[in-house]
Amino acid sequence: MKKIVEKIKRANKILIVSHKRPDGDSIGSQLGLILALKNIKKSIYCLNEDEVPETFLFLKGCEFIKKEFPLNKKFDLIVSLDMSDLSRTGERIEKFLKELLEKKVFLINIDHHDSNTNFGNENYVDTHSSSTSEMVFKILKKMNTKFDKDIVNSLYTGMVSDTGNFLFENTDSETFKLASKMIELGAERQKISNEVFMSRPFQKVKLISRVIDRAKFIDDKVYSYIKISDFKELKAKKEYTDGIVNELLKIKGVGFAVLLIEEENVIRISFRSKIEKYNANSFAKKFKGGGHYYAAGGRSEDTINNTIKHLEKELNSL
Amino acid sequence: MKKIVEKIKRANKILIVSHKRPDGDSIGSQLGLILALKNIKKSIYCLNEDEVPETFLFLKGCEFIKKEFPLNKKFDLIVSLDMSDLSRTGERIEKFLKELLEKKVFLINIDHHDSNTNFGNENYVDTHSSSTSEMVFKILKKMNTKFDKDIVNSLYTGMVSDTGNFLFENTDSETFKLASKMIELGAERQKISNEVFMSRPFQKVKLISRVIDRAKFIDDKVYSYIKISDFKELKAKKEYTDGIVNELLKIKGVGFAVLLIEEENVIRISFRSKIEKYNANSFAKKFKGGGHYYAAGGRSEDTINNTIKHLEKELNSL
């Protein structure tokens, strides 16, 4: 970590990137780092493929996260957050990053995914960390930068997002210690809890009801689906599907849950396990995907009916 | 707290009671105290009006919580946990306790409810505590009793139950510090998270869908109801209604949520607030109830239709 701290301290123009389809941890870790580095007068440009999801717009500094390429393309450092591989930025940004790397711009890779490919010039990959936000918090402490309310709000948001508010496997005593410290440093826990976990759009809640109604059980496995027509009918945004698979996983007796989400040209599939018996990562490979042991994703270009048939067959033989 | 510690240390035959319709905190604090005091060879009898809910049966020691009166009715100490008033034990046990109190048996009242009436001979009422389980943890630390996995499992369960897994107002940096300590002392966080928050009976999930379907909004307030016929139709147990009001509160834009639950002779009503504007405790008084600022309960002996009319009127003028 010492080398990372030195590199950041010495850099002036820093590019910060994270993965497409951003989640609470990618946004939270980016904002925490942006705000802290701006405080010490670094010039920061933050580039993402997709927009900040509605849920996280309450955080300060979202306006610093851009989709457009910077006008001045000179950087002396790139920091990549919460990405297992360079390609996770999306094609457009990956190409841009590769150009910078060819020009020998130094890349620091900060991440907590098992699947990280150590693609950086310097890699800080800690698979025991709850979140990338937790890792950024540790770096900033090491750097002795000033923490303000907005910085710890971002990092706390990232941490609770990735741990499902301290419910998932990645939560341990250290996670709670850091949560406690962030609150002491001013994190507005209640506000964040309300925004992230207590502010489900009613259309999302209706979408969940629909998914529950359609749930089909195969022993201790369950699957359900969202049809493309549901979005229109319920006036639901696509990002409202985030986390819905966990509602299936939370059912008593369920060890493995699958949610199919039909979109224009693809069916996105989420796999979740809550018991050691089921490996979501290896199951996802049957559907062109992968991820973690307990959480993975995949996809299908077939029709929803055919995909369901395929899925049922695979679940039956699991 | 010193006096409480002394009293417990000196007592030999201790009666532990809590409220009817037990929740995670009443059960968790009882089990934590029972197991710790049994370890130091105290004779313990624990008496509750109702059975331990299904959700908490995974905890060690549930068999020590009895519904039947003890054969030998001699006690030198009563410890009441998580009860704002003696009547919260239920009529049958309240009568029994009053007999003991007439015989000058000492009563320690340990609770965190605003509405506590300080009915004990010694009262440890801390409205800033997340839970009664947190308070029992502090007492046991002061007593220097040994902690084992089963004790901290109970107390952690109580704490996460009453804070909605660290989502509610009563969570602060101290709560996280204690959670961290409990894990270091052996609390099986993942197992507890799975049992308490990731094991919803499917009938409960269906009940939630029904409540969502019936939700009615009045500005930023929402109410819904469960009819007596729903239980039979969905094969749902009464205890499955626990926490359902929070599903209404979690809807975006909702500041105040009310759930009516029709039973044979009474309609039980839950009130929840997530913003300072709404005081659930004072609102509950309009329905023969009370509790905390952000969470309270009440009841009605009228019909469900009349109760809804009354409620709508009160919500409109709130």
Interface residues (C-beta under 8 A of the other chain):
Chain A: N165 F166 L167 F168 E169 T171 D172 S173 E174 F176 K177 A179 S180 K181 I183 E184 R189 Q190 S193 N194 F197 M198 S199 R200 P201 F202 V205 K206 I208 S209 I212 D213 A215 E247 L249 K250 I251 K252 G253 K274
Chain B: N165 F166 L167 F168 E169 T171 D172 S173 E174 F176 K177 A179 S180 K181 I183 E184 R189 Q190 S193 N194 F197 M198 S199 R200 P201 F202 V205 K206 I208 S209 I212 D213 A215 E247 L249 K250 I251 K252 G253 K274
